[in-house]
Amino acid sequence: MQEKQFNRIARSILFTDLNSEDVNQIINALRAKRYIISAESAYTADGTRKTTAESFAHFLERFWDFDRSPYIKEKNLTGQVIHRRYASIMKRRVQLYWIPRLGQRPLNSITKDDIKYVMRQLILYPSYKNRMLSSESVNQIVRAATGPLKWAYRNGLTKRDCFSSIMYCRVTHKKRIIPTMEQARRLFSTEWESPNCKLANLISMCTGMRCGEIQALQLGDIEKDRILVRHNWARMEGLKCPKNGSEREIKIPLQLYELIRQQARQNPYGQCKENFLFWGYKRTVPQQAHYWNEALHRQLNILHIPEWDKITFHCWRHFFAANMADFVDGRKLQFVTGHKTQAMLDHYAHHQTEAALTEIESATEKIFLPIIADAKH
């Protein structure tokens, strides 16, 4: 009797034209009874018939392809910008760690156990270039796959939840090393091999600006008493908006302005407002920031400053915030560091913003003017 019933079900499926909804109902029923682990309909959501099931490799590469990804288009459309460099990094991660292991499998067959298995491999065994991965690296590699899988689940491309309840590695952040005020004075009172690298470091120390923001500085952004932070430089995208999406101003001492103008006058491409303060190998490209970091390391090493190799160009941003915190209210300090929120922007009127900048200018002169004066000699 059971065999006859089975034959009727099988014949019904074989000799009946089924639409995409019928197919999905059958798949869901078989999955609910645990007769199958995974299956994928040959129809898309709009009823179009697929020629083949999309592989995990194809899906991941498409997902992180900046120009083709529906996810990135959605994010950018809603103002949640994903940059080309980030997409490129994530695509490289899936190519190195996910595609060799699970790439040939159909997207719909990937399970949470698969994710956990690969994660264990990343933790326990040497990986790319025969190195052990840090906990943070493992987490980022896993997110390069679970992020796309989460999007696929929400958009009906897979029926499997492969992303929730994943236990990520615990990350212990290393203590940040920043120079002392005395070390900073010694550093900038000496002659550097590259004066423009010295100036880039000095600007970062006195303003808390990000590396990409200093790279993006154009001659038209420099005024006698302030710097207009209007752009950020990204290696793959060029000029773009500052990190938090809004422009800001930073007041600077006259002595720093004079050093900046001295640098600007040496620009081989002329004094056009669009020219970069720190010019590169051609007019439309600024100097590469790794030169600034390398020059900083050379000078720190020459002065025998302890743990010199752990101090980076980005440390000046923390140096600025740490030294200013004793003199300026944290909310006002966010106006120049670029951490301000939209709520804060709405709260402060223009005259309040200008007052905050003036207060910060006064503190900047008090703290950094002796260092700037030494740097001029």
Secondary structure, 3 states (H helix, E strand, C coil): CHHHHHHHHHHHHHHCCCCHHHHHHHHHHHHHCCCCCCCCCCECCCCCECCCCCEHHHHHHHHCCCCCCHHHHHHHHCCCCCCHHHHHHHHHHHHHHHHHHHCCCEHHHCCHHHHHHHHHHHHHCCCHHHCCCCHHHHHHHHHHHHHHHHHHHHCCCCCCCCCCCCCCCCCCCCCCCCCCHHHHHHHHHCCCCCHHHHHHHHHHHHHCCCHHHHHCCEHHHEECCEEEECCEEECCCEEECCCCCCCEEEECCHHHHHHHHHHHHCCCCCCCCCCECCEEEECCEECCCHHHHHHHHHHHHHCCCCCHHHCCCCHHHHHHHHHHCCCCCHHHHHHHHCCCCHHHHHHCCHHHHHHHHHHHHHHHHHHHHHHHHHHCC
